[in-house]
Amino acid sequence: MENKDKQPLSLGSEFEALDAAPPAPAAAAAPAAASAPGGPAAPMRKTTVAGSMGLLIALGGLCAAYPARFAVVQVGVAAFLIFELLRFGLARTAPTGKALSPIAGGLAVVAGAVGLIPDGGSQFIMAPIFAILGGLLALAAPAINKKADSKLPPPAPEAEPDPQFSKLLLGNLLILAGASAHWTTAARGTDTILGAILVVCCVLAIFASWVGMNRTWAMPAVSSGSLGMILILTPFDGLLLGVFGLVRHFKGVGEDGMLEMVSNAWPGETDLVTHALPMFLVIGASAWSLSTVVKGTMQGVEAQKKRKEEEIAARKAARSGGASEQKA
């Protein structure tokens, strides 16, 4: 109110133009993130490539025409080759500097050699030859590519596949392989209601094992979801189917009473080597998978119990420490 009668001061008509403040220096571009150990930028080793190609060729030969009498060798080795490719070959989720196990190449050669044994019927020998050639390539890959791989930097540390789920992956692959073989001259092990259920369970269990082995983003669905229960249900189903198959093999057809359904489940004739060995493969792989699940579950329960005891001890220590401070 006191300033309303005073004349306003003139600011003049000349103004000095000030230069705009220079822009702040741009922040230095962050260096490109170094690739994580074993990440996508890790150099690919020719030993892994050549070894995987050899196993793939051998797998193709085992999946082609093969003597029926030695089908258990064919399906068993094929399952192991798939397992090796998923675990350490080109089908692995992350690059690896480790060479494939020579056991896989050796088994491929043995399976091909067994396939060349005459079985009394018509025989297409090209498929076993492919299995032999692929196995030999896998065995020779480390020696052939040693010079080229020696020029690469040492492989970075990498996370090992989970050992428990690796065993379950192999076990479920063997269960599916044995059940898919012929259990009689006219039927496969999967040609029953229980066999069809087993195939579905095996597919789910193989996927769950692969997820658990690599600890992918879908791990919660395995550790706390229905996929985890499949890992227990599959070996139980495999044991039941394998026992029924052995009962059918040794008892034959025409049984009455409780065994009537089992004896009539697989029509045709049976042979110990050709048809009973796949049943033993299913039973053995199922028992191994079931023991692995039980052992892993017990270890998990024990670890959970230990964590709870440590948490209780920590809370007690915290309460006792707070009480001491209040008294002081």
DODRENPA-442267 format. One line per field, with one value per residue (C-alpha): x, y, z; residue number from 1. Coordinates in nm, 2 decimals. Example, Ala and Ser with C-alpha at 12.3 -4.5 7.8 and 13.67 -1.06 7.14 Angstrom:
2
c1: [1.23,1.37]
c2: [-0.45,-0.11]
c3: [0.78,0.71]
seq: [1,2]
***
This chain:
328
c1: [0.00,0.29,0.44,0.12,0.21,0.57,0.68,0.82,1.19,1.29,1.49,1.63,1.60,1.93,1.97,2.28,2.25,2.40,2.53,2.34,2.53,2.74,2.57,2.70,2.94,2.76,2.82,3.07,2.90,2.89,3.12,2.95,2.85,3.09,2.94,2.85,3.06,2.94,2.71,2.60,2.93,3.14,3.33,3.19,3.44,3.46,3.50,3.15,3.01,3.17,3.09,2.73,2.71,2.85,2.59,2.31,2.42,2.43,2.09,1.95,2.09,1.94,1.60,1.60,1.55,1.72,1.71,1.41,1.59,1.83,1.57,1.65,2.01,1.87,1.62,1.85,2.15,1.92,1.78,2.14,2.25,1.95,2.04,2.41,2.30,2.07,2.33,2.66,2.59,2.44,2.10,2.23,2.07,2.40,2.74,2.99,3.36,3.34,3.37,3.11,3.15,3.33,3.08,2.82,3.03,3.14,2.78,2.68,2.96,2.86,2.49,2.58,2.80,2.52,2.28,2.50,2.46,2.22,1.89,1.75,1.53,1.56,1.81,1.89,2.25,2.28,2.12,2.37,2.65,2.53,2.53,2.89,3.01,2.84,2.99,3.34,3.31,3.20,3.50,3.75,3.62,3.85,4.16,4.06,3.97,4.23,4.46,4.17,4.02,4.37,4.37,4.05,4.06,4.01,3.64,3.48,3.33,2.99,2.70,2.68,2.35,2.16,2.28,1.94,1.74,2.00,1.95,1.57,1.60,1.80,1.57,1.26,1.42,1.50,1.15,1.00,1.25,1.18,0.80,0.81,0.98,0.79,0.69,0.54,0.56,0.23,0.23,0.45,0.46,0.26,-0.03,-0.24,-0.43,-0.16,0.11,-0.06,-0.08,0.29,0.38,0.20,0.36,0.71,0.67,0.58,0.85,1.12,1.02,1.01,1.36,1.50,1.36,1.51,1.84,1.89,1.71,1.51,1.24,0.98,1.14,0.86,0.62,0.84,0.94,0.59,0.34,0.18,0.49,0.67,0.42,0.46,0.82,0.69,0.39,0.60,0.83,0.53,0.34,0.66,0.71,0.34,0.35,0.69,0.56,0.24,0.46,0.67,0.36,0.23,0.56,0.61,0.24,0.14,-0.21,-0.53,-0.50,-0.82,-0.91,-0.71,-0.44,-0.69,-0.67,-0.29,-0.24,-0.47,-0.32,-0.04,-0.13,0.13,0.43,0.72,1.09,1.32,1.59,1.37,1.06,1.14,1.46,1.27,1.04,1.35,1.48,1.15,1.15,1.52,1.49,1.17,1.33,1.63,1.41,1.20,1.50,1.64,1.31,1.29,1.65,1.61,1.29,1.45,1.74,1.51,1.31,1.63,1.76,1.43,1.44,1.79,1.69,1.40,1.63,1.88,1.60,1.47,1.82,1.87,1.54,1.62,1.96,1.81,1.55,1.82,2.04,1.75,1.67,2.03,2.03,1.71,1.86,2.17]
c2: [0.00,0.24,0.20,0.28,0.65,0.60,0.61,0.28,0.27,0.24,-0.06,0.10,-0.01,-0.18,-0.54,-0.75,-1.09,-1.37,-1.68,-1.99,-2.21,-2.47,-2.81,-3.05,-3.30,-3.61,-3.89,-4.14,-4.42,-4.72,-4.99,-5.27,-5.52,-5.80,-6.13,-6.34,-6.66,-6.90,-6.64,-6.60,-6.44,-6.74,-6.89,-7.22,-7.50,-7.72,-8.03,-7.98,-7.92,-8.22,-8.44,-8.34,-8.39,-8.74,-8.82,-8.68,-8.90,-9.20,-9.12,-9.09,-9.44,-9.59,-9.44,-9.59,-9.96,-10.18,-10.55,-10.62,-10.88,-10.61,-10.34,-10.29,-10.19,-9.95,-9.77,-9.76,-9.61,-9.37,-9.24,-9.20,-9.01,-8.77,-8.72,-8.64,-8.39,-8.22,-8.21,-8.13,-8.11,-7.85,-7.89,-7.75,-7.42,-7.24,-7.27,-7.51,-7.57,-7.93,-8.21,-8.47,-8.79,-9.06,-9.31,-9.18,-9.23,-9.57,-9.68,-9.57,-9.78,-10.08,-10.04,-10.01,-10.33,-10.52,-10.41,-10.58,-10.92,-11.13,-11.20,-11.45,-11.21,-10.94,-10.68,-10.32,-10.27,-9.91,-9.79,-9.96,-9.83,-9.48,-9.54,-9.67,-9.37,-9.12,-9.28,-9.28,-8.91,-8.83,-9.02,-8.86,-8.51,-8.41,-8.52,-8.38,-8.03,-8.01,-7.77,-7.53,-7.53,-7.46,-7.12,-7.02,-6.86,-7.10,-7.17,-6.94,-7.10,-7.23,-7.35,-7.73,-7.90,-8.01,-8.37,-8.49,-8.37,-8.49,-8.84,-8.80,-8.69,-9.00,-9.23,-9.09,-9.11,-9.48,-9.55,-9.41,-9.59,-9.93,-9.89,-9.79,-10.11,-10.43,-10.64,-10.91,-10.98,-10.78,-10.51,-10.25,-10.18,-9.86,-10.04,-10.05,-9.79,-9.80,-9.77,-9.46,-9.30,-9.37,-9.21,-8.89,-8.90,-8.95,-8.66,-8.43,-8.58,-8.53,-8.17,-8.12,-8.28,-8.07,-7.75,-7.86,-7.96,-7.62,-7.41,-7.22,-6.96,-7.24,-7.39,-7.29,-7.50,-7.80,-7.73,-7.64,-7.73,-8.03,-8.10,-8.20,-8.47,-8.61,-8.69,-8.93,-9.07,-9.16,-9.42,-9.57,-9.61,-9.75,-10.01,-10.12,-10.15,-10.34,-10.59,-10.65,-10.70,-10.96,-11.14,-11.15,-11.28,-11.56,-11.66,-11.63,-11.58,-11.75,-11.69,-11.66,-11.44,-11.13,-11.21,-11.23,-10.87,-10.86,-11.18,-11.04,-10.69,-10.77,-11.02,-11.21,-11.43,-11.33,-11.38,-11.33,-11.12,-10.94,-10.86,-10.92,-10.71,-10.39,-10.47,-10.51,-10.18,-10.00,-10.16,-10.08,-9.72,-9.67,-9.80,-9.57,-9.27,-9.34,-9.38,-9.05,-8.87,-9.01,-8.93,-8.57,-8.52,-8.64,-8.41,-8.12,-8.19,-8.21,-7.88,-7.71,-7.84,-7.71,-7.37,-7.35,-7.44,-7.17,-6.91,-7.01,-6.99,-6.64,-6.51,-6.64,-6.48,-6.15,-6.16,-6.24,-5.96,-5.71,-5.82,-5.77,-5.41,-5.32,-5.44,-5.24]
c3: [0.00,0.07,-0.29,-0.49,-0.51,-0.61,-0.98,-1.11,-1.19,-1.55,-1.65,-1.96,-2.32,-2.37,-2.28,-2.30,-2.48,-2.28,-2.45,-2.36,-2.12,-2.31,-2.31,-2.05,-2.20,-2.30,-2.06,-2.20,-2.37,-2.14,-2.26,-2.43,-2.17,-2.15,-2.24,-1.95,-1.89,-2.15,-2.30,-2.66,-2.76,-2.64,-2.93,-3.06,-3.05,-3.35,-3.13,-3.00,-3.35,-3.51,-3.22,-3.22,-3.59,-3.55,-3.28,-3.50,-3.79,-3.56,-3.42,-3.77,-3.85,-3.53,-3.61,-3.96,-4.05,-3.79,-3.71,-3.49,-3.28,-3.14,-3.10,-2.73,-2.83,-3.09,-2.87,-2.56,-2.74,-2.93,-2.60,-2.46,-2.77,-2.73,-2.37,-2.45,-2.72,-2.48,-2.20,-2.37,-2.74,-2.98,-2.82,-2.49,-2.39,-2.34,-2.51,-2.35,-2.38,-2.27,-2.52,-2.56,-2.36,-2.57,-2.42,-2.66,-2.97,-2.85,-2.78,-3.13,-3.29,-3.08,-3.17,-3.54,-3.52,-3.34,-3.62,-3.87,-3.71,-3.93,-3.75,-4.00,-4.19,-4.45,-4.33,-4.44,-4.34,-4.44,-4.12,-3.89,-4.11,-4.05,-3.68,-3.70,-3.91,-3.69,-3.38,-3.53,-3.62,-3.27,-3.13,-3.37,-3.33,-3.04,-3.23,-3.56,-3.42,-3.15,-3.34,-3.44,-3.09,-2.93,-3.09,-2.90,-2.56,-2.26,-2.20,-1.94,-1.63,-1.69,-1.48,-1.46,-1.55,-1.24,-1.17,-1.02,-1.32,-1.56,-1.42,-1.45,-1.81,-1.90,-1.70,-1.87,-2.21,-2.15,-2.02,-2.34,-2.56,-2.40,-2.40,-2.77,-2.87,-2.97,-2.67,-2.90,-3.27,-3.32,-3.06,-2.89,-2.52,-2.57,-2.75,-2.43,-2.22,-1.96,-2.23,-2.38,-2.04,-2.00,-2.33,-2.22,-1.88,-2.03,-2.27,-1.97,-1.75,-2.02,-2.06,-1.68,-1.64,-1.92,-1.75,-1.42,-1.56,-1.72,-1.45,-1.71,-1.64,-1.62,-1.31,-1.07,-1.27,-1.20,-0.84,-0.71,-0.99,-1.14,-1.36,-1.05,-0.97,-1.32,-1.22,-0.96,-1.15,-1.46,-1.30,-1.11,-1.44,-1.60,-1.33,-1.35,-1.73,-1.72,-1.47,-1.67,-1.98,-1.80,-1.67,-2.03,-2.16,-1.91,-1.86,-2.22,-2.35,-2.24,-1.86,-1.66,-1.37,-1.29,-1.55,-1.84,-1.92,-1.90,-2.10,-2.38,-2.38,-2.63,-2.90,-3.08,-3.00,-2.77,-2.76,-2.47,-2.65,-2.89,-2.67,-2.30,-2.28,-2.36,-2.07,-1.84,-1.97,-1.88,-1.53,-1.47,-1.59,-1.39,-1.07,-1.12,-1.19,-0.89,-0.65,-0.79,-0.72,-0.37,-0.29,-0.42,-0.23,0.10,0.04,-0.02,0.29,0.50,0.35,0.42,0.78,0.82,0.69,0.94,1.23,1.12,1.10,1.45,1.59,1.43,1.57,1.92,1.90,1.79,2.08,2.34,2.21,2.23,2.59,2.69,2.55,2.74,3.07,3.01]
seq: [1,2,3,4,5,6,7,8,9,10,11,12,13,14,15,16,17,18,19,20,21,22,23,24,25,26,27,28,29,30,31,32,33,34,35,36,37,38,39,40,41,42,43,44,45,46,47,48,49,50,51,52,53,54,55,56,57,58,59,60,61,62,63,64,65,66,67,68,69,70,71,72,73,74,75,76,77,78,79,80,81,82,83,84,85,86,87,88,89,90,91,92,93,94,95,96,97,98,99,100,101,102,103,104,105,106,107,108,109,110,111,112,113,114,115,116,117,118,119,120,121,122,123,124,125,126,127,128,129,130,131,132,133,134,135,136,137,138,139,140,141,142,143,144,145,146,147,148,149,150,151,152,153,154,155,156,157,158,159,160,161,162,163,164,165,166,167,168,169,170,171,172,173,174,175,176,177,178,179,180,181,182,183,184,185,186,187,188,189,190,191,192,193,194,195,196,197,198,199,200,201,202,203,204,205,206,207,208,209,210,211,212,213,214,215,216,217,218,219,220,221,222,223,224,225,226,227,228,229,230,231,232,233,234,235,236,237,238,239,240,241,242,243,244,245,246,247,248,249,250,251,252,253,254,255,256,257,258,259,260,261,262,263,264,265,266,267,268,269,270,271,272,273,274,275,276,277,278,279,280,281,282,283,284,285,286,287,288,289,290,291,292,293,294,295,296,297,298,299,300,301,302,303,304,305,306,307,308,309,310,311,312,313,314,315,316,317,318,319,320,321,322,323,324,325,326,327,328]
***
